[in-house]
Amino acid sequence: MSTPNSQSANSQGVAGNRLVLRCNAPWKLGVGILGVVAALVVGAAPCVEAAGRPVSFRSEDGRTVNALVFEPSQRPSAAVVLVPMLGRPKDDWDAVGQRLADANIMASGDVRAAVTYLSSRPDVRPGAIGIGGASFGASLAAIAASGSPVVRSLALVSPSLEYRGVRIDAAMKQYGGRPALLLASSRDPYAARSARELARDPPGPREARFSDTTAHGTVLLARDPEMVRALVEWFQRTLP
């Protein structure tokens, strides 16, 4: 899986398919983790052309979250919520969402609301929901996953052990033995150090992959296709 632009620690090869759902909502800091821009991904079978369908669902504070869902031809399937980085447009996830759609995957908003929405869908397999996040979105993803036992897989892009007063070391311990992927640029010192620290002596499966590309968060995904491949394949492998 390694290329001239990326290195892997404990990497494995996988195969599989997926779907894509996307929406936007305002940020809100704190324990509630409400109003997060996100992309929701649902896995399935043979490749289909991405064709979005608008959906809406309620967040914990009663707001309506509007989303666009890309559904695979075969369901029930797995699902993933993707949380972007602070200060970047939701469109940053479009390329990843398209890759997931090409593999048969979907994209949406508000982390907990999206997880609840996916859990309620009869075409989403029980026990096959994951969350991914980039930069500060990785912090929110880790905290949301730690408090939600239905989340079975996690992927953090350019994570920070602490940012804006939000620490994730305790959340990752609470997340426990469930699998987590850690992606970072080796030229992004704090993110790389955080990824290595989070992968050290883990309570469960942890895979760290590092890119030689100079970039952070969703920008890293845009500049290094192998990081996108790693993220897509990770969810294909860990969400049976």
LUMLO-561479 format. One record per residue (C-alpha): residue in one letter; x, y, z. Coordinates in steps of 0.001 Angstrom, whole numbers, plus 500000, padded with zeros to 6 digits. Example, Ala and Ser with C-alpha at 12.3 -4.5 7.8 and 13.67 -1.06 7.14 Angstrom:
! residues 2
a512300495500507800
s513670498940507140
END
This chain:
! residues 240
m500000500000500000
s502968502366500412
t503878504766497621
p506661507346497190
n504274509855498787
s503078507789501726
q504247505353504359
s502180502942506401
a502478501423509855
n500622498121510230
s498838498534506880
q496696495838505257
g495113495390501824
v491320495264501419
a488546495315498862
g484901496320498940
n482297498853497813
r480436501918499167
l477785504993498792
v477796509118499577
l475477511821501568
r476477515489502208
c475045518508504030
n476029521613505975
a475156523180509326
p476870525726511623
w479674524708513986
k479044524477517698
l481840523713520163
g481396521766523376
v480208518413524624
g477093518378522431
i479142518396519219
l476140519799517367
g476003521574514019
v479044519908512465
v479437519919508695
a479840516287507729
a479721513716505009
l477961510457505538
v479085507313503771
v477241504042503271
g478928500988501784
a477463498436499419
a478075496428496277
p478793496923492563
c479858500285491236
v477049502722490440
e477011506240489086
a476621508775491910
a473139510321491844
g472207512368494898
r468827512460496630
p468008515179499203
v467073514041502719
s466559515825506044
f466613514805509698
r466542516454513133
s469582517256515295
e469518516889519092
d468640520582519521
g465711520328517127
r467311521868514041
t466607520389510623
v469730519019508909
n469487518893505121
a471638516392503270
l472249514808499908
v472423511016499882
f474054508815497242
e472673505309497557
p474272502098496273
s472387499654494138
q472541496916496782
r471524497367500411
p471570496987503392
s475060498462503642
a477590499952506055
a477657503714506832
v480221506387507776
v479908510045508874
l482761512309507651
v483426515542509603
p485449518302507850
m487989520659509341
l487148523993510990
g487208526966508627
r487139524932505423
p484135524532503088
k482046521369503142
d482997520891499491
d486444519746500686
w484936516283501127
d483493516128497600
a486427514271496049
v486437511738498888
g482669511467498695
q482885510757494985
r485495508065495587
l483210506513498175
a480301506764495745
d482404505138493054
a483062502359495535
n479303502621496327
i479279505071499409
m477101508272500844
a477612511931502761
s475655514209505702
g475865516595508750
d475737516942512583
v477705513967513872
r475295512555516419
a472208513397514357
a473762511693511336
v474617508582513368
t471057508466514747
y469633508977511264
l471762506209509788
s470952503846512644
s467250504339511910
r467561503448508223
p466546499875507432
d469044499851504547
v472022500431506900
r473429497282508475
p473284497232512296
g476752497484513823
a478285498837510605
i478517502607511223
g481789504576511304
i482924508204511686
g485832510031510059
g487045513581510638
a489757516011509540
s491751518385511782
f489356519798514417
g486710517637512796
a488887514675513836
s488602515812517464
l484811516014517183
a484721512644515439
a486758511007518216
i484555512448520968
a481338511487519185
a482588507951518498
s483740507455522080
g480241508126523408
s478348506109520813
p478636502313521020
v476944501910517631
v480024503461515982
r482285500549515058
s485150502249513169
l486961505602513259
a489339507469510917
l491163510659511971
v492925512840509370
s495576515220510816
p494463514668514431
s495471516890517363
l495837515587520894
e494642519031522007
y493228521940519991
r491117524892521137
g490863523329524574
v489492520049523226
r491590517006524149
i490979513591522599
d493304511257524515
a490591510423527059
a488013510018524290
m490274507589522442
k490723505545525627
q486956505470526063
y486618504432522412
g488489501348523584
g489075498259521492
r487260499453518372
p489524500053515328
a490918503503514441
l492886504800511434
l495262507764511894
l496350509713508795
a498852512600508816
s501592514292506840
s505094513590508123
r505711517294507393
d502898518349509722
p504783517959513030
y501976518244515564
a499520516083513603
a502208513441512976
r503221513429516649
s499579513207517720
a498966510280515357
r502008508423516684
e501002509099520279
l497449507881519682
a498789504708518035
r501136503934520943
d500032501100523299
p496414501200522066
p493560499288523729
g492478498095520272
p493484498017516574
r495204501236515465
e496727501872512035
a498877504955511370
r499738506089507845
f501990509030506978
s502301511034503763
d505345512967502516
t502971515578501086
t503008518922502918
a499344519480503809
h496835519300506661
g493337517861507037
t491158517620503945
v493861519461501969
l496082516412502566
l493383514207501051
a493134516511498040
r496895516435497450
d497684512791498165
p495336510274496502
e496887507440498508
m495468508966501697
v492005508898500113
r492550505285499088
a493627504408502635
l490527506044504123
v488089504371501725
e489703500961502100
w489836501319505875
f486055501617506125
q485571498828503613
r487718496592505794
t486436497523509261
l482710497816508561
p481740494288507474
END
